[in-house]
Amino acid sequence: MTIRVVNHTGNGVANANFSKERYLSPGWMDREWERIWARCWLLAGLESDIAEPGDFFVFDMGREQVLVTRGSGGEVRAFYNVCQHRGNRLVSAERGHADSFRCAYHAWTYDVDGNLAIVPHEDQFPAGVPCGERSLKPVHAGVWDGFVFVCLANDPPPLKEYLGPLADMLAPYRFRNMTLTEDQTVHHHCNWKAVVDNFSELYHVDFLHPQHKRMVDCCNDTVHLFDNGHTGLEVKGATVNPRFPIPEEPTDIQSAQLRSIGLDPADFRGRVLDVRRAVQERKREAGLRFGYDYSPFSDNQLSDVWQFNLFPNTILSFSAEHLWILRPRPHPTDPGRCFFDKLSLVLFADPALSDGTVNLVRPGRSKVTLDVSGSRPTDYRRPDRDVFEHTEILNGNRTMTDTIDQDIELLGGVQAGMASKGFDRVWLSDEELRVQHFHNELEARLE
């Protein structure tokens, strides 16, 4: 096993153990609200959901709601989702299009730039209505590669500065060109940090996710540590886990990858460890015919799975053609619960490049049906968000893929165990370096 660590911070990583109270205490929850959620840049949603002026979506974050809109001049704007008359929630829809925002209580109406435009019976206010002062309260907003971020702080650092070098590292993936194919939220019975911890280490993979040994090498990974608590992970894909016996023939998952790019799995009998390189070479050689421009990528990026965590709560797990956005959001009052979002996106083939002979993108359980070229369906419609309790996964009525289902089933037990008198401290190994780095940043901000 080889873990290569690339430390972009220049700082060591200490704090290999800490108290369980951060997962259980309402006091911790209050401090996190004031010093994490109210100060950090947070991934609010997709820029594709506000493509035109007047498009909007509402971002739920703990105790607050943020209304994100495309302004009349095309700029992205964000506001607290509250009417400035008597404090009613202004917009109740999750997303949509509006020419203006009208409060359902007393019909105060705001334009898409947040300006107070209409006050019924305005002459009945003895002090008048200073419309400029009573416009919607703004929230800082920024866009990076198709993602909309918001920050509740009064004077936050620029978004690009907050992201640091990882923004340039991830630029080849062009997330802005990917299409949403599934939108899910599970009401989960664990603290939001337990979810981040889970997606910050590979220590558990061999034991909880046996299917992974058929498609990735979790023994020889590269860990990245960044300022501001961000972390990254590079895992070799299109291969097998060398901790286990190497099979004679490509696994079922490798075979599907080979066939999707026109290669015969039978040619790799006795050569399973050559599959990864063959996938890289085939994509490099035939990518344009498949409808994909792979020129910005390194060879490793054509086969491998990367996962980068943006502090505090955004997990991006991706390859050259796919992206999962995993985002645990805190419950407003209960430290033992959270809302866990999973957004699945696909980079569809570009018909202008493709000759239509190969379907490279296979979203799996996505609701999108692809044609033979793998291009975006002409009747595409943004999927509705599916919201459900974690018990729906436990009883098999919902799925977020086998891997995440296994994580969700286990994390409820983690939270329950945390509350036991028989457990007092988290105790971390070097394989959990990203977990340590995340909690170091958390503690530094809370102090």
HUUR-V628503 format. One record per residue. N is the residue number from 1. SS is DSSP state (@ for helix, = for strand, . for the rest). PSI is psi as a letter, one per 30 degrees, with the letter a starting at -180 (* if undefined). D_FIRST is the distance of its C-alpha to the first C-alpha in Angstrom with 1 decimal. Layout:
[[N,SS,PSI,D_FIRST] [N,SS,PSI,D_FIRST]]
//
This chain:
[[1,.,k,0.0] [2,=,k,3.8] [3,=,j,6.7] [4,=,k,9.9] [5,=,k,12.9] [6,=,j,16.3] [7,=,j,19.0] [8,.,f,22.3] [9,.,f,24.2] [10,.,g,24.1] [11,.,l,23.9] [12,.,l,21.5] [13,.,j,20.2] [14,.,a,21.8] [15,.,i,23.2] [16,.,g,20.4] [17,=,l,23.1] [18,=,l,26.4] [19,=,l,29.3] [20,@,f,29.5] [21,@,f,32.8] [22,@,f,31.5] [23,@,f,30.9] [24,.,f,34.3] [25,.,k,36.9] [26,@,e,39.6] [27,@,e,39.9] [28,@,e,36.3] [29,@,e,37.2] [30,@,e,40.3] [31,@,e,38.6] [32,@,e,35.9] [33,@,e,38.8] [34,@,e,40.6] [35,@,f,37.7] [36,@,d,35.0] [37,@,e,36.7] [38,.,f,39.9] [39,.,f,38.4] [40,.,l,35.2] [41,.,k,35.2] [42,=,k,34.5] [43,=,j,33.9] [44,=,e,37.1] [45,=,a,37.1] [46,=,k,37.4] [47,@,f,39.9] [48,@,f,40.9] [49,@,f,42.5] [50,@,h,45.0] [51,.,e,45.8] [52,.,l,49.5] [53,.,k,51.7] [54,.,f,52.4] [55,=,k,49.1] [56,=,l,47.4] [57,=,l,44.8] [58,=,k,44.5] [59,=,j,41.3] [60,=,k,41.0] [61,=,j,39.2] [62,.,c,39.8] [63,.,f,43.4] [64,=,l,44.1] [65,=,k,44.8] [66,=,k,44.7] [67,=,j,46.7] [68,=,k,45.2] [69,=,l,47.7] [70,=,j,48.4] [71,.,l,51.5] [72,.,f,54.7] [73,.,g,53.7] [74,.,f,50.3] [75,.,l,48.3] [76,=,k,45.7] [77,=,l,47.2] [78,=,k,46.2] [79,=,l,48.4] [80,=,k,48.4] [81,.,i,49.6] [82,=,k,52.7] [83,.,k,56.4] [84,.,g,58.2] [85,.,d,61.3] [86,.,g,60.4] [87,.,g,56.6] [88,.,k,56.2] [89,=,k,52.9] [90,.,e,54.0] [91,.,k,52.0] [92,.,f,51.0] [93,.,k,49.6] [94,.,e,45.8] [95,=,l,46.4] [96,=,a,49.2] [97,=,k,51.8] [98,.,k,54.7] [99,.,f,57.6] [100,=,l,57.8] [101,=,j,56.5] [102,=,k,59.3] [103,.,k,59.0] [104,.,f,60.1] [105,.,e,61.9] [106,.,g,64.5] [107,.,g,63.7] [108,.,k,62.6] [109,=,k,61.1] [110,=,k,58.6] [111,=,l,57.9] [112,.,f,54.5] [113,.,g,54.2] [114,.,g,54.7] [115,.,k,58.4] [116,=,j,60.8] [117,=,e,63.3] [118,=,k,65.5] [119,.,j,66.8] [120,.,k,69.4] [121,.,h,72.6] [122,@,f,71.5] [123,@,f,75.0] [124,@,f,74.7] [125,.,j,72.2] [126,.,f,74.5] [127,.,g,72.0] [128,.,l,71.2] [129,.,j,67.7] [130,.,j,66.0] [131,.,e,63.9] [132,.,e,61.8] [133,.,f,60.8] [134,.,g,60.2] [135,.,l,57.9] [136,.,k,54.4] [137,.,k,52.2] [138,=,l,49.6] [139,=,k,45.8] [140,=,k,43.7] [141,=,k,42.1] [142,=,l,39.9] [143,=,k,38.3] [144,=,j,35.0] [145,.,h,34.2] [146,.,f,36.1] [147,=,k,35.1] [148,=,k,37.8] [149,=,k,37.0] [150,=,l,39.4] [151,=,k,39.7] [152,.,f,42.3] [153,.,l,42.5] [154,.,e,45.7] [155,.,i,44.2] [156,.,l,40.5] [157,.,l,38.7] [158,.,k,38.7] [159,@,e,36.1] [160,@,e,34.5] [161,@,e,34.3] [162,@,e,32.6] [163,@,e,29.9] [164,.,a,29.3] [165,.,f,27.2] [166,@,f,25.4] [167,@,e,28.7] [168,@,e,28.7] [169,@,e,25.0] [170,.,f,25.8] [171,@,e,29.2] [172,@,f,28.4] [173,@,f,27.9] [174,.,h,31.6] [175,@,f,31.4] [176,@,f,35.1] [177,@,f,35.7] [178,.,l,33.9] [179,=,k,36.0] [180,=,k,35.7] [181,=,f,35.6] [182,=,k,35.0] [183,=,j,35.6] [184,=,k,34.8] [185,=,k,35.1] [186,=,k,34.3] [187,=,j,36.0] [188,=,k,33.1] [189,.,i,33.5] [190,.,l,30.9] [191,.,k,30.9] [192,@,e,29.7] [193,@,f,27.0] [194,@,e,25.3] [195,@,e,24.9] [196,@,e,23.5] [197,@,e,21.0] [198,@,e,19.9] [199,.,g,19.3] [200,.,g,17.5] [201,.,l,14.2] [202,.,g,11.8] [203,.,e,11.5] [204,.,f,14.4] [205,@,e,13.8] [206,@,f,12.7] [207,@,e,15.8] [208,@,f,18.3] [209,.,i,17.8] [210,@,f,17.4] [211,@,f,18.9] [212,@,f,15.9] [213,@,f,14.1] [214,@,g,17.1] [215,.,f,16.8] [216,=,l,13.5] [217,=,j,9.8] [218,=,g,8.6] [219,=,e,4.8] [220,=,i,5.6] [221,=,l,8.6] [222,=,k,11.3] [223,=,k,13.2] [224,=,k,16.9] [225,=,k,19.3] [226,.,l,23.0] [227,@,l,26.4] [228,@,g,28.2] [229,@,g,25.2] [230,.,l,23.8] [231,=,l,20.1] [232,=,l,18.1] [233,=,k,15.0] [234,=,k,14.2] [235,=,k,12.5] [236,=,k,12.9] [237,=,l,15.8] [238,.,h,18.0] [239,.,a,15.1] [240,.,l,13.4] [241,.,j,10.3] [242,.,f,8.8] [243,.,f,8.2] [244,.,l,12.0] [245,.,k,14.6] [246,.,k,15.3] [247,.,l,18.8] [248,.,e,21.7] [249,.,l,23.1] [250,.,k,21.9] [251,.,l,21.4] [252,@,e,24.3] [253,@,e,22.6] [254,@,e,21.7] [255,@,e,25.3] [256,@,e,26.8] [257,@,e,25.1] [258,@,e,26.4] [259,@,e,29.8] [260,@,f,30.2] [261,.,g,30.1] [262,.,g,32.3] [263,.,l,29.8] [264,.,j,30.1] [265,@,f,27.2] [266,@,f,29.0] [267,@,f,28.4] [268,@,g,24.6] [269,.,k,25.0] [270,.,g,22.7] [271,.,h,21.0] [272,@,e,18.9] [273,@,f,16.2] [274,@,f,19.2] [275,@,e,20.2] [276,@,e,18.4] [277,@,e,20.1] [278,@,e,23.3] [279,@,e,23.4] [280,@,e,23.1] [281,@,e,25.9] [282,@,e,28.1] [283,@,e,28.0] [284,@,e,28.8] [285,@,e,31.6] [286,@,g,33.2] [287,@,e,32.4] [288,@,e,35.9] [289,@,f,37.4] [290,@,f,35.2] [291,.,g,36.6] [292,.,k,33.6] [293,.,j,33.5] [294,.,g,29.9] [295,.,e,31.1] [296,.,f,29.6] [297,.,l,26.0] [298,.,l,23.4] [299,.,e,22.1] [300,@,e,18.8] [301,@,f,20.8] [302,@,f,22.7] [303,.,f,19.8] [304,.,l,17.3] [305,=,k,17.7] [306,=,k,18.2] [307,=,j,19.0] [308,=,k,21.0] [309,=,k,22.7] [310,=,j,26.1] [311,.,k,27.3] [312,.,f,28.8] [313,.,g,28.4] [314,=,k,27.6] [315,=,k,24.4] [316,=,j,24.3] [317,=,k,22.0] [318,=,l,22.9] [319,.,a,22.7] [320,.,f,25.4] [321,.,f,27.9] [322,=,l,27.1] [323,=,k,26.8] [324,=,k,26.5] [325,=,j,28.1] [326,=,k,27.1] [327,=,j,29.4] [328,=,k,30.2] [329,=,k,33.6] [330,=,k,35.0] [331,.,k,37.9] [332,.,f,41.0] [333,.,f,41.8] [334,.,j,39.3] [335,.,f,36.0] [336,.,g,34.7] [337,.,l,35.0] [338,=,l,34.0] [339,=,k,34.5] [340,=,j,31.4] [341,=,k,32.1] [342,=,j,30.3] [343,=,k,31.7] [344,=,k,30.7] [345,=,l,31.6] [346,=,k,31.7] [347,.,j,32.4] [348,.,l,35.2] [349,=,k,36.2] [350,.,j,39.0] [351,.,f,42.0] [352,.,f,43.3] [353,.,e,40.4] [354,.,k,39.7] [355,.,g,41.8] [356,.,g,41.2] [357,.,f,39.6] [358,.,k,36.0] [359,.,j,34.7] [360,.,f,31.3] [361,.,k,31.1] [362,.,j,30.7] [363,.,f,30.6] [364,.,c,30.3] [365,.,g,32.2] [366,.,l,33.9] [367,.,f,37.7] [368,.,k,38.3] [369,.,k,39.5] [370,.,k,38.7] [371,.,a,41.0] [372,.,f,40.0] [373,.,f,39.2] [374,.,g,36.8] [375,=,l,39.1] [376,.,k,40.1] [377,.,k,42.7] [378,.,f,46.2] [379,.,g,46.9] [380,.,k,43.9] [381,.,k,44.5] [382,.,k,42.1] [383,.,k,40.8] [384,.,l,42.1] [385,=,k,39.9] [386,=,j,39.2] [387,=,k,39.2] [388,=,l,38.5] [389,=,l,37.6] [390,@,f,34.2] [391,@,f,36.1] [392,@,e,36.8] [393,@,e,33.1] [394,@,e,33.0] [395,.,g,36.1] [396,.,g,34.9] [397,.,f,37.6] [398,.,l,35.3] [399,.,k,31.8] [400,.,g,29.5] [401,.,l,27.1] [402,@,e,25.3] [403,@,e,22.2] [404,@,e,24.4] [405,@,e,26.8] [406,@,e,24.1] [407,@,e,23.3] [408,@,e,27.0] [409,@,e,27.8] [410,@,e,25.3] [411,@,f,26.1] [412,@,e,29.7] [413,@,e,28.7] [414,@,e,26.6] [415,@,e,29.8] [416,@,e,31.9] [417,@,e,29.8] [418,@,e,29.8] [419,.,f,33.6] [420,.,k,33.6] [421,.,f,35.1] [422,.,g,32.3] [423,.,k,29.7] [424,.,e,30.1] [425,=,k,26.9] [426,=,k,23.6] [427,=,j,20.8] [428,.,l,17.6] [429,.,l,14.1] [430,@,f,12.1] [431,@,f,10.3] [432,@,h,14.0] [433,@,e,14.9] [434,@,e,16.9] [435,@,e,18.8] [436,@,e,19.7] [437,@,e,20.9] [438,@,e,23.0] [439,@,f,24.7] [440,@,e,25.3] [441,@,e,27.2] [442,@,e,29.0] [443,@,e,30.2] [444,@,e,31.3] [445,@,e,33.4] [446,@,f,34.9] [447,.,*,36.0]]
//
